[in-house]
Amino acid sequence: MRYMMMLRIEENTDMVPSEQLMEDMGKLIEEMTKAGVLLDTGGLRPTSEGTRIQLSGGKLTVIDGPFAEAKEVIGGYAMIDVKSKEEALEWASRFLRIHGDGWEIVSEIRQIEGPND
């Protein structure tokens, strides 16, 4: 079963990952890769560098960031292939726990629909 784990963060804070956190995330990513569950992962650039394309009433509108209404944004993601939703939740929980007490983040986990699921 494939899942997308999206990391939701408040974009306009001064929270920057420490060297230790980056090292700990690297170790967990390496463990997930060796376990064969990690398909892809990455952080996302700020919304100020993003663009939205909106379809409304048959008309497309292109809007460049930053997006004033965006408080909580997707800051990163991981695509995983696991045996169960419980296993997906465990990997996401481990990722959140390594951030420690100073972070306010949420990981949204959603199963990916497709021919392989």
N, CA and C of each residue as an Amber inpcrd file, in Angstrom:
protein
   351
   0.8420000  -1.1690000   0.0000000   0.0000000   0.0000000   0.0000000
   0.8950000   1.2420000   0.0000000   0.6040000   2.1330000  -0.9120000
   1.4020000   3.3540000  -0.9900000   0.6830000   4.4890000  -0.2580000
   1.4700000   5.2800000   0.4460000   0.9380000   6.4230000   1.2000000
   1.7810000   7.6560000   0.9160000   1.1210000   8.8010000   0.9540000
   1.7990000  10.0930000   0.9030000   1.7480000  10.6610000   2.3080000
   2.9160000  10.9740000   2.8470000   3.0090000  11.6420000   4.1510000
   3.3750000  13.0940000   3.8650000   2.4650000  13.9990000   4.1710000
   2.7100000  15.4240000   3.9320000   2.9910000  16.1020000   5.2590000
   4.0460000  16.8640000   5.2950000   4.4500000  17.5610000   6.5080000
   3.9040000  18.9810000   6.4510000   2.9690000  19.2800000   7.3510000
   2.3590000  20.6050000   7.4020000   3.0710000  21.4420000   8.4560000
   3.4850000  22.6430000   8.0460000   4.1880000  23.5490000   8.9450000
   3.5870000  24.9440000   8.8200000   3.8350000  25.7730000   9.8200000
   3.5210000  27.1890000   9.6960000   4.7010000  27.8210000   8.9840000
   4.4350000  28.4070000   7.8410000   5.5250000  28.8610000   6.9810000
   6.2760000  30.0660000   7.5340000   5.5920000  30.9950000   8.1160000
   6.2250000  32.2550000   8.5050000   6.6610000  32.2500000   9.9650000
   7.5000000  31.2810000  10.3150000   8.0850000  31.2270000  11.6520000
   9.5960000  31.2760000  11.4990000  10.2670000  31.4070000  12.6070000
  11.7300000  31.4220000  12.5480000  12.3220000  30.0430000  12.8330000
  11.4840000  28.9960000  12.7730000  11.9650000  27.6400000  13.0300000
  12.8130000  27.1580000  11.8550000  14.0610000  26.8490000  12.1440000
  14.9880000  26.3310000  11.1520000  15.5620000  25.0340000  11.7100000
  15.5840000  23.9650000  10.9080000  16.1370000  22.7080000  11.4090000
  17.5990000  22.8560000  11.8320000  17.9180000  22.3440000  13.0000000
  19.2960000  22.3700000  13.4840000  20.1200000  21.3280000  12.7270000
  21.4310000  21.4200000  12.8760000  22.3020000  20.4130000  12.2700000
  21.9820000  19.0280000  12.8150000  21.6910000  18.9590000  14.1340000
  21.3600000  17.6710000  14.7470000  20.0730000  17.0950000  14.1640000
  19.0680000  17.9590000  13.9850000  17.8040000  17.4970000  13.4060000
  18.0280000  17.0040000  11.9800000  18.8000000  17.7270000  11.1990000
  19.0740000  17.2980000   9.8270000  19.7950000  15.9460000   9.8130000
  20.7190000  15.7660000  10.7520000  21.4290000  14.4850000  10.8610000
  20.4610000  13.3680000  11.2480000  19.5810000  13.6390000  12.2240000
  18.6080000  12.6360000  12.6630000  17.6240000  12.2840000  11.5480000
  17.1890000  13.2930000  10.7890000  16.2890000  13.0200000   9.6570000
  17.0090000  12.1780000   8.6110000  18.2730000  12.4920000   8.3650000
  19.0500000  11.7160000   7.4070000  19.1600000  10.2510000   7.8080000
  19.3690000  10.0070000   9.1010000  19.4530000   8.6260000   9.5970000
  18.1270000   7.8900000   9.4190000  17.0180000   8.5680000   9.7300000
  15.7120000   7.9310000   9.5740000  15.4200000   7.6660000   8.0980000
  15.7520000   8.6090000   7.2380000  15.5440000   8.4170000   5.8010000
  16.3790000   7.2440000   5.2990000  17.6080000   7.1380000   5.7910000
  18.4600000   6.0040000   5.4180000  17.8460000   4.6890000   5.8990000
  17.3130000   4.6810000   7.1230000  16.6680000   3.4790000   7.6510000
  15.4410000   3.1030000   6.8170000  14.6490000   4.0970000   6.4450000
  13.4590000   3.8360000   5.6230000  13.8470000   3.3030000   4.2390000
  14.9520000   3.8270000   3.6950000  15.4280000   3.3670000   2.3910000
  15.8980000   1.9200000   2.4860000  16.6890000   1.6030000   3.5150000
  17.1770000   0.2310000   3.6950000  16.0380000  -0.7460000   3.9510000
  14.9650000  -0.2860000   4.6210000  13.8110000  -1.1410000   4.8870000
  12.9520000  -1.3290000   3.6340000  13.2340000  -0.5500000   2.5910000
  12.5010000  -0.6930000   1.3330000  11.1480000  -0.0080000   1.3150000
  10.8910000   0.8900000   2.2610000   9.5730000   1.5400000   2.3010000
   9.5740000   2.9290000   1.6730000  10.7180000   3.5950000   1.6050000
  10.7540000   4.9640000   1.1010000  10.8570000   4.9720000  -0.4220000
   9.8620000   5.5640000  -1.0760000   9.8540000   5.6820000  -2.5310000
  10.4360000   7.0220000  -2.9830000  10.1290000   8.0910000  -2.2370000
  10.6150000   9.4220000  -2.5740000  10.3670000  10.3400000  -1.3870000
  11.1830000  11.3570000  -1.2440000  10.9900000  12.3390000  -0.1820000
  11.6300000  13.6530000  -0.5850000  11.1780000  14.7270000   0.0110000
  11.7850000  16.0140000  -0.2710000  11.1130000  17.1300000   0.5010000
  11.8180000  18.2190000   0.6190000  11.2620000  19.4300000   1.1940000
  10.7780000  20.3230000   0.0650000   9.8470000  21.1950000   0.3640000
   9.3070000  22.0970000  -0.6470000   9.7880000  23.5210000  -0.3980000
  10.0590000  24.2340000  -1.4550000  10.4710000  25.6160000  -1.3790000
   9.3170000  26.4580000  -0.8380000   9.5860000  27.6630000  -0.3220000
   8.5270000  28.5120000   0.2520000   7.4600000  28.8970000  -0.7760000
   6.2630000  29.1980000  -0.2780000   5.1720000  29.5830000  -1.1760000
   5.4990000  30.8730000  -1.9260000   6.4060000  31.6830000  -1.3970000
   6.7910000  32.9100000  -2.0940000   7.4060000  32.6050000  -3.4580000
   7.9040000  31.3680000  -3.6320000   8.4950000  30.9540000  -4.9000000
   7.5250000  30.1090000  -5.7270000   6.3100000  29.9120000  -5.2110000
   5.3440000  29.0540000  -5.8750000   4.3840000  29.8040000  -6.7750000
   3.6300000  29.0350000  -7.5290000   2.5880000  29.5610000  -8.4070000
   1.3720000  28.6500000  -8.2920000   0.1990000  29.2560000  -8.2470000
  -1.0520000  28.5040000  -8.2530000  -1.7480000  28.7360000  -9.5840000
  -2.3560000  27.6960000 -10.1030000  -3.2080000  27.8210000 -11.2800000
  -4.6030000  27.4290000 -10.8370000  -5.5500000  28.3180000 -11.0290000
  -6.9210000  28.1120000 -10.5600000  -7.8560000  28.0330000 -11.7550000
  -8.7670000  27.0630000 -11.7250000  -9.8140000  26.9470000 -12.7300000
 -11.1300000  27.3000000 -12.0700000 -11.8000000  28.3070000 -12.5860000
 -13.0840000  28.7360000 -12.0470000 -13.9480000  29.2310000 -13.1990000
 -15.1260000  28.6370000 -13.3310000 -16.0220000  29.0400000 -14.4090000
 -15.4150000  28.8410000 -15.7830000 -14.5610000  27.8470000 -15.9230000
 -13.9340000  27.5640000 -17.2090000 -12.7450000  28.4520000 -17.5340000
 -12.3740000  29.3680000 -16.6180000 -11.2730000  30.2900000 -16.8570000
 -10.1010000  29.9420000 -15.9430000  -8.9080000  29.8780000 -16.5390000
  -7.6970000  29.6270000 -15.7660000  -7.0790000  30.9500000 -15.3270000
  -6.6560000  31.0040000 -14.0690000  -5.9680000  32.1590000 -13.5230000
  -4.6540000  31.6790000 -12.9140000  -3.5760000  32.3970000 -13.1980000
  -2.2580000  32.0740000 -12.6580000  -1.9390000  33.1040000 -11.5770000
  -1.5800000  32.6050000 -10.3760000  -1.3030000  33.4770000  -9.2330000
   0.0790000  33.1180000  -8.6920000   0.9810000  34.1040000  -8.6770000
   2.3130000  33.8850000  -8.1200000   2.2990000  34.1060000  -6.6140000
   3.1220000  33.3400000  -5.8810000   3.2330000  33.4910000  -4.4430000
   3.9910000  34.7470000  -4.0840000   4.0130000  35.1320000  -2.8320000
   3.4490000  34.3800000  -1.7010000   1.9350000  34.5210000  -1.6460000
   1.3230000  33.5810000  -0.9630000  -0.1240000  33.5270000  -0.8540000
  -0.5170000  34.0130000   0.5290000  -1.1470000  35.1720000   0.5880000
  -1.4500000  35.8340000   1.8610000  -2.2730000  34.9630000   2.7920000
  -3.1950000  34.1620000   2.2470000  -4.0580000  33.3620000   3.1010000
  -3.3830000  32.0860000   3.6010000  -2.1840000  31.7920000   3.1190000
  -1.4950000  30.5630000   3.5140000  -0.8220000  30.7560000   4.8700000
  -1.3240000  30.0580000   5.8700000  -0.6750000  30.0560000   7.1870000
   0.0490000  28.7310000   7.3550000  -0.6920000  27.6540000   7.2260000
  -0.1240000  26.3150000   7.3260000   0.0400000  25.7720000   5.9080000
   1.2370000  25.3270000   5.5820000   1.5270000  24.8660000   4.2300000
   2.2080000  23.5000000   4.2660000   2.2230000  22.8410000   3.1280000
   2.9750000  21.5920000   2.9930000   4.4410000  21.9750000   2.8420000
   5.2500000  21.5760000   3.8030000   6.6680000  21.9240000   3.7880000
   7.5470000  20.8060000   3.2650000   7.0100000  19.5970000   3.2260000
   7.7710000  18.4570000   2.7420000   6.8610000  17.2620000   2.5900000
   7.3970000  16.2040000   2.0320000   6.5900000  15.0130000   1.7820000
   7.4780000  13.7680000   1.7770000   6.8330000  12.6340000   1.9310000
   7.4840000  11.3440000   1.7110000   6.4390000  10.4040000   1.1230000
   6.8260000   9.6960000   0.0830000   5.9790000   8.6280000  -0.4680000
   6.5590000   7.3200000   0.0320000   5.6990000   6.5130000   0.6400000
   6.1710000   5.2500000   1.1950000   5.3170000   4.0940000   0.6890000
   5.8770000   2.9040000   0.7290000   5.1790000   1.6760000   0.3510000
   5.2860000   0.7370000   1.5430000   4.1650000   0.5350000   2.2260000
   4.1380000  -0.2550000   3.4600000   3.0300000  -1.2980000   3.4000000
   3.0010000  -2.1690000   4.4050000   2.0160000  -3.2520000   4.4430000
   0.6570000  -2.8200000   4.9830000   0.6310000  -1.7120000   5.7650000
  -0.6180000  -1.3160000   6.4050000  -0.6150000   0.1740000   6.7390000
  -1.8000000   0.6970000   7.0150000  -1.9050000   2.0830000   7.4530000
  -1.1880000   2.2580000   8.7820000  -1.2490000   1.2550000   9.6470000
  -0.5810000   1.3310000  10.9490000   0.9280000   1.5090000  10.7780000
   1.4990000   0.8090000   9.7990000   2.9330000   0.9650000   9.5540000
   3.2380000   2.3740000   9.0360000   2.3790000   2.9130000   8.1810000
   2.5480000   4.2920000   7.6940000   2.4980000   5.2710000   8.8600000
   1.5680000   5.0620000   9.7760000   1.4530000   5.9420000  10.9380000
   2.6820000   5.8520000  11.8340000   3.2570000   4.6710000  11.9560000
   4.4590000   4.5060000  12.7770000   5.6400000   5.2680000  12.1770000
   5.8510000   5.1510000  10.8690000   6.9490000   5.8870000  10.2360000
   6.7360000   7.3960000  10.3870000   5.5120000   7.8710000  10.1790000
   5.2300000   9.3050000  10.3130000   5.4510000   9.7690000  11.7520000
   5.0430000   8.9510000  12.7120000   5.2370000   9.2960000  14.1270000
   6.7140000   9.3970000  14.4650000   7.5000000   8.4820000  13.9580000
   8.9460000   8.5270000  14.2100000   9.5520000   9.7970000  13.6240000
   9.1090000  10.1690000  12.4280000   9.6240000  11.3830000  11.8000000
   9.2780000  12.6160000  12.6330000   8.0510000  12.6770000  13.1280000
   7.6530000  13.8300000  13.9370000   8.4130000  13.8670000  15.2590000
   8.5720000  12.7130000  15.8970000   9.2300000  12.6750000  17.2050000
  10.6710000  13.1790000  17.1700000  11.3940000  12.9650000  16.0700000
  12.7880000  13.4040000  16.0400000  12.8980000  14.9320000  16.0230000
  11.7970000  15.6280000  15.7620000  11.8280000  17.0940000  15.7660000
  11.8950000  17.6750000  17.1760000  11.4720000  16.9350000  18.1630000
  11.5420000  17.4100000  19.5390000  10.3810000  18.3000000  19.9290000
  10.4780000  18.8460000  21.1400000   9.3730000  19.5930000  21.7410000
   9.1670000  20.9960000  21.1800000  10.1580000  21.5700000  20.5290000
  10.0580000  22.9530000  20.0830000   9.2910000  23.1730000  18.7900000
   8.9350000  22.1000000  18.1200000   8.2840000  22.2160000  16.8160000
   6.7770000  22.0140000  16.9240000   6.0370000  22.7460000  16.1020000
   4.5920000  22.5580000  15.9360000   4.3710000  22.1400000  14.4900000
   4.2740000  20.8420000  14.2630000   4.1030000  20.3220000  12.9070000
   3.0690000  19.2130000  12.9140000   2.5160000  18.9590000  11.7450000
   1.5100000  17.9210000  11.5660000   1.9090000  17.1060000  10.3440000
   1.7560000  15.8060000  10.4230000   1.9470000  14.9670000   9.2490000
   0.5970000  14.3870000   8.8550000   0.1770000  14.7070000   7.6470000
  -1.0720000  14.1540000   7.1120000  -0.7090000  12.9470000   6.2630000
  -1.3350000  11.8080000   6.5500000  -1.0330000  10.5590000   5.8480000
  -2.2650000  10.1540000   5.0570000  -2.0750000   9.9910000   3.7370000
  -3.1970000   9.6060000   2.8780000  -2.7530000   8.5160000   1.9180000
  -3.5960000   7.5030000   1.7680000  -3.2760000   6.4150000   0.8600000
  -3.3930000   6.9040000  -0.5730000  -2.4820000   6.4280000  -1.4150000
  -2.4750000   6.7830000  -2.8260000  -3.2770000   5.7480000  -3.5820000
  -4.2250000   6.2090000  -4.3840000  -5.0140000   5.3040000  -5.2070000
  -4.2540000   5.0520000  -6.5010000  -4.3470000   3.8400000  -6.9740000
  -3.6800000   3.5450000  -8.2290000  -3.7450000   2.0720000  -8.5390000
  -3.2280000   1.6920000  -9.7000000  -3.3140000   0.2950000 -10.1340000
  -2.5160000  -0.6660000  -9.2620000  -1.5530000  -0.1620000  -8.5000000
  -0.7110000  -1.0330000  -7.6730000  -1.2540000  -1.2150000  -6.2640000
  -2.3990000  -0.6000000  -5.9420000  -2.9170000  -0.6350000  -4.5670000
  -4.1520000  -1.5030000  -4.4550000
